[in-house]
Amino acid sequence: MRLLLLGPPGAGKGTQAIHLAERLGIPHLSTGEILRAVASKGTTIGREVAGIMQRGALVPDDLMVTIVRDRIAQSDARSGFILDGFPRTITQGMALEKILDSAGLRLDRVLELKVDGAMLLDRILKRAADAKASGLMERADDNEEALRVRLDLYRKQTEPLSDYYRSKGILRSVDGLQTIEAVSHVLWEAINT
């Protein structure tokens, strides 16, 4: 099963992807985690990625497509995967389709978490506070300024993917403001319909 999770920053994509990956026995491919790992290495590319992420901007399409193509090609993703954080633009969506087509694959379902924008800031700030209280490293982009930039980019560049995948008949939208368990249940049903 090849799945894609869509939704604005803070909608719970990562949390839900982890649950689904465990239940389906397929890897959760979080481009955010991949990019944070690249940024932490201190290489030239790592510093560039870190700066982009701190501003809340999007990593250039060519770099993201390469990262995703290489990750999907790894052996653990052969039987399926859950993409979280890619594609973020129609251009990336078309590139993903080409990557999959060249391997004789396709997305089975695109799951969209719908969340009210006003609620997202509270979620992000709580996530940052929880990380700090737990002694975990805070994400550089878990702040109000970066979130506003990320939400604006999401509305302009990523929301159009909903129509793109709806036209292909593989989009299922769910209310992401429910409890984690309720969202997990609805997503599981959406996968199987």
Secondary structure, 3 states (H helix, E strand, C coil): CEEEEECCCCCCHHHHHHHHHHHHCCCEEEHHHHHHHHHHCCCHHHHHHHHHHHHCCCCCHHHHHHHHHHHHCCHHHCCCEEEECCCCCHHHHHHHHHHHHHCCCCCCEEEEEECCHHHHHHHHHHHHHHHHHCCCCCCCCCCHHHHHHHHHHHHHHHCHHHHHHHHCCCEEEEECCCCHHHHHHHHHHHHCC
